[in-house]
Amino acid sequence: MELFKKIQSSTLFKVTSLNGISVLVKIAIGLVTSKVLAVFIGPGGMALVGNLRNFLTSVESVSSLGFQNGIVKYVAENDKQEPGLKRIVSTLFISLLVVTLAIGCVLFFLAEYWNQKIFGSQLHYAYVFKITAVTLPFYIASLYLVAIINGLGKFTKVIYINILGNIIGLLVTLFFVWKLMVPGALLAIIITPSLLFFVSLYFISGEISLKQSLNFRIFDLGIFKNLSHYLIMAMVSGILGPLVLLMIRNHVIDTIGLKEAGFWEAVYRISTYYLLFVNTLLTVYYYPKLVVAKDHTETKSVIWDFYKNVLPLFAVGLLVVYCCRGLIIKILFSRDFEPVSDLFFWQLAGDFLKSVSWILALQFFAKKMTKAFIVTEILSLSIQLLSSFYFVNVFGVEGVVMAHAFTYFAYLIVLGIYFRKNLFS
């Protein structure tokens, strides 16, 4: 009984419980959203949505300069030092203003070019990129605000923002898809994130005063240079990662068909829902702990805490998902998506290996290990691209998920060897 009370009172239990609620909300909303997309836009529309998501991920990485992880680190280290915190906040938002205005111009005035690259010459969605240019500053500002809140150790507020963001996303998606079908689905993807700025602004107002913290005269070039390490890491994963996915999806479209690419997007979409549990928990709870870990012993304690307390629950959840895959497809999508059932095994296997490797990879950001991150990331992306092309040619669309599992198996081996001291010392 005392052990149960101790577990209940622990920070991890509280954060995990609230995070679990957040993920359940996300999944519930995902059920509705996916069903709406499946019915109104079909597998072909899902493939187009996937292409736009990959493109926006790259835009996000460039526009945010990849500073999110760095923000968490430096805010966590300066949360008790008001002058230092003000310099960080001012430096961040001056950088945000300059970069988003520049990228916004590139998106707006080259909208036709981006339309042809992402959707092809037969579809005319250039206006999507123009609207993205206008909403981009609000979206990136919301990412910065959430990172600051996370760095301050306010885990619950980050999770509340995620919950509200999911609800807003559902309402926006339902409205736009109902009114505009495929164009509506694309617009919902770019409008929803910008609305999170107002939610984040509300939650951060109780922690720091942005009006008092923002001062153009205290821009600190030293802070910008220190954060530039995260920019380099973000450029690799944030640009090359989505680009690899885009190349793989286009290869599937060219060699098999648009419909089959939609099947992969469907199982990938399901994957993002349950991975939220692990991803959010790692971001809001374990990453700040890795940042402040002083030696191999403390780092090892954080990693094995994740492996012992979170990973077993996640494994059970994946088993449930696999056993219920037919029901999940029936609920989430339509009869057109029944072939998606064949993709679950390798996708789930890859996602389990991915979750095992994630906390090891977080050390690259927590300890600012730029060179090692770049080498391992390029290696894993190369393996994913080459194995996907090979497996797709041999096994069809199932080859994409087989390559996914193979990639994270190889990635985990590499990280295990590199971080062996933090695992076993």
N, C-alpha and C positions, 0 to 999 in steps of 0.2 A: 504493500500500500504506500509506504514511504517512497519507494522507488518510483511508483507511478506519479506521485505528487511532485517528485524531483524532476521527472521528465516533463510534466506539464508546465512547470515553472521555468524551464530552460528557454533561453532566447531562440535556440534552433527550433524547438517545438512550436513556439509561438509564430515564428517567421514561416516555418514549413506549413503550419495549419492555414495561416492567412494566404500564403502563396498557393496552397492547394485550392482554396476557395477561388482565388484569381484564375487559376488554370481551369477549374470547372466552369467558371463563367465564360472564359474564352472558348472552351470546347462547346458549351451549350450554344453560344453565339455562332461558333463555327459551323455547328450542325445546321442552323437556320440559313446562314450565309451560303454555305456550300450547296445546300439544297436549292436555294434560289438561283445561284449561278448555274448549277447543272440543268435545271429546268428551263431557264430563260436563255442561256447562251451556249450550252452544250459543250462537248469535248474540245471542239475547235476554238470556241471563245475562251475556254480555260487555258489553252496553250498561249493565246495572245496575252491573257492576264499574266501568265507566268513570265513571258518575255518582258513585259513592262515592269514587273516586280524586280527582275534581275537588273534591268537598266537603272531603276530608281535606287537600288541598293548601291550601285556604283556611284551615282550622283550624290547620295547621302554620304558616302565615305569621303569623297573629294570635298564636298561642301562643309562637312563637320571637321575636316582636317584630321579625322581619326582621333580626336582629342578626348573622346568620352572616357576611356580607361585611364588616360593621364589625368583628367579632371578629378576622377574619384580618388586617385592616388594623392594628388597635391592638396586637394581640399581636406582629405582625411588627415594629412600631415600638418595642416594649418588651421584646423577648425577652431582652435582655441586662441589663435593669433589674428585679431581683427585686421590689422594693417596688411598682413600677408594675404588674407582672404580677399580683401578689397582689390589688391593688385592682381590676383588671379582672375577674379570676376571681370574686372575692367579689361584686362588683356584678352580674355576669351571673347567678349562681346564686340570689341573693336575688330578683332580678327574675323569674327562671324560676319560683321557688317560688310567688310571689304570683300571677302571671299564669295559670299552669297550673291552680292550685286554683280560681281564679275561672271560667275557661273550662270546666274539668271539671264544675263545678256546673251551668253552663248546658247542657252536653251531657246530663248525667245526668237532670236534672229536667225537661227539655224534649225528652226522647227521642222521644215520640210526634209532636211537632211536626216535628222534623227528619226522621223517617221519612216523613211525608206529603209533605214538600217534596222529598226526594231520590228516594224510591221510589214515591210515590203512595199513595192510600188503600186500594188493593187488596192491597198487600203489607205484611206485619207484621214488620219487622226493627228494632223500637225497641231491642231488647237490644244491637244492634250499636253504637249510640251510647252506651249505658251502659258497655259494655266499653271503648270508645274513651276515655271520661272517666277510667277507672281507669288505663289504660296511657299516657295522654298525657304525664305528667311524665317518664317514662323515655325516651320517644321524643325529646322536646325536649332533654332532658339529653344524649342521644347526639349530637344535632346540634351542640350547644355544644362538646362534647368534641372532635368531629372538626374543628370550626372552629379550636379552640385548637391542635390538633396541626398543622393546615395552616398557621396563622399562625407556628408555630415552625419552619416550613420542612421538616417531616418528610413529604415527598411520598410516600415509599414506604409509610409507615405508613397514610396515608390510603387508598392503593390496596389495601393488605392488608385494611383494615377493609371496603372495598367488596366484595372477593372473598369474605370470610367471611360478610358480610351476604347476598350472593347465594345462597350455599350454604344458609344457615339459612332463607332465604326459600323455596327450593325444597322443603326437607324439610317445613316448616310447611304450605306450600300443598298438597303431595301428600297429607299426612295429613288435613287438614281437608276438602279437596274429596272425597277418597275416602270419608270418614265422613259428610259433611253436604251434599255437592253445592253448590248456589248459596249457601246460608248459610255453608258452609265456606269458599268462595272469598272472601266478604266478611269473615269473621273473620280469615282469613290476612292480608289487607291491613292490618288494624289491629294484629294481634299481632306480626307480624314486625319492624316498625321499633322497637318497644319492646325487643326482645331485643338490638338493636344496642348498647344502653346498656352491657351487660356486656362486649361485645367492645371498645368504645371505652374503657371504664374500664381494661381490661387494657393496652391500648396506650399510654395516656397516663401510666400509673403509672411508666413508665421515664423520663419527661420532667420531670414536675413532681409534687409531693406535694399532692394536693387537700386532704388533711387539714390541712396547714400553710397552704395558700393561702386556704382558706375561713375568713372572719372577718366576722361580722355587723357588727362595730364599724368596719370600714373601707369600708363602702358609700360609693361616690363618686358623688354626684349629677351632678357635671360629666361623668363618663364616660357616665352614662345619657343626659344631654342630648345629648352628641356622637353617641351611637349612635342617638338618636331620628330623625336624618335617614334612617337605614336603615329605621327603622320605617315612616316615611311612604312610602318607595319600595316596601317590601314590601307595605304595605296596598294599593297600587295594583295591582302585578303579582300578588301572592299572593291577593288577593280578587277583583278584577275579572277577572283572567285566567281562573281556573277557572269563575267565574260566566258569562263569555262562552261558554266551551266547553259548559257545562251548558245554556245557553239554545239554543245551536246544536243540540246533541244532541236536546233536547226538541222543537225545531222539526222536525228530521228524523223523529223518532218520530211527531209529530202529522201531518205532511204526507205522509210516505212509509211509515213503519212501523218497528217495533222491530227487526226483522231487519236492515233496511238500516242502522240506527244501529249495530248490531253489526258490520257490514262496515267502517264507518268506524273503530270502536274497534279492529278487528283491524289495519288498516293503520297506525293511530296507535300501536298497541302495538309493531309491527315498527319503526316510526320511532324510538321511544324506545331501542331496543336499539342501533342503529348510531350514534345521536347521542350515546350515552354516551362513545364514544371522544373526540369533540371536546369535549363538556361537561366531562368529568373532567379532560382535559388543560388546558383553559382555567382550570378552578377551582383545580387543585393546582399548576400550573406558571406559567401566564401571568398570572393575576390578581395574585399577590404581586409579580410583576415590574412590573406596571402601577402598583401601590401605591407602590413606591419610586422609580419613574421621576420625575426632577426637572424635565424640560423637554420641549418638543415633539420634540427630537431623540431622546431616550431612549425616549419613548413610541412614536415612529414606528418605531424599531428593533425594539421588542417586537412591534408589530402586523405589520410586514412579515416578521418571522421566522416568525410563524404562517402568513401567507399563502404564503410560499415553501416552508416545510418540512412543514406539516401539511395545508393545504387541497388540494394536488394529490393526495395519497394518499387523502384523503377522497372526492374527486371520482371517482377510479378505483373506490373501494369502492362508491359509489352506482351506478356503471355496471354493476358486477358484480351488485349486488342487482336492478337492473332486468332484466337479461338472465336472471336465475335466478328471477324472481318466481313463475313457475308452480310450480317445484320447492319454493320457500320456503313457498308456501301449502299445498302438498300435505303437506310435512313438519310445518309448524306447526299446521295446522288440520285440517278435514275437508272433504268434498265440498260441504257446505253453504256454504263460504266461497269458492268459485271466483269469484264476481263481484268479489271484492276485487282481482283482477288488474287491473281497469280503473281502479283508483284510484292505482296506483303512480306513473305518470309525473308527475302534478302534485304528489303528496306528496314525491317525491324532489327535484323542482325547487324546491319551497318549502323543503325541508330544507337544500339547498345554499345558497340565499340566506340562510337563517337562520344557518348556520354562518359565513358571510362577515360578517354583521352582528353576531354575538354578541360578538366581541372588541372591536368599536367600542362596543357598549353597555356592556361591562364598565367602561369609563372613567367612566361615571356613578357607579358604586360606588367605584372606586379613588380618584376625585378628589372624591367626595361632592358631585356635581352634581345636587342634589335636584329643583330646579324644572325643569331641562331634561329629566330622566328622566320626571317626571310628565307633562309635555306630550307627549313622544314616545310614551310608553307608552299614554296615553289615546287618542292619535291612531291608533296601530296597532291597538288593540283595537276602536276604533270602525269602522275599515276592515274588520277581520276579521268583526265581527258583521254589518254591513250587506251586505258583499259575499257572505257565506255565505248569508244569507237570500235575497238576489237570485239567486245562482247555483243554489241548491238548488231554488228555484221554477222555474228555467229548465232546468237540466241534471240534476235529480235528485240522488242522493247524491254523484255525481261533482263536483257544484258545491261541496261542502265543501272538497275538496282543491284545486280550482281557486282558491277564495278564499284558501286557505292560501298558495299560491304568489304570488298577487297581493298579499297583505298584506305579505309579506317583501320583495317587489320594491320596493314603495313605502317600506317601513321602511328598507331599505338606502339608497335615494336620499336620504332625509331625514338619516340618520346620516352618509352620505358628505359631504353639504354642511356639516353642523354641525361635523364633525371634520376638515374638509379640511386644516387646518394640521398636524394630527398625521399625516396621510396623505402630504402632498406638500410640506411645508415643508422 
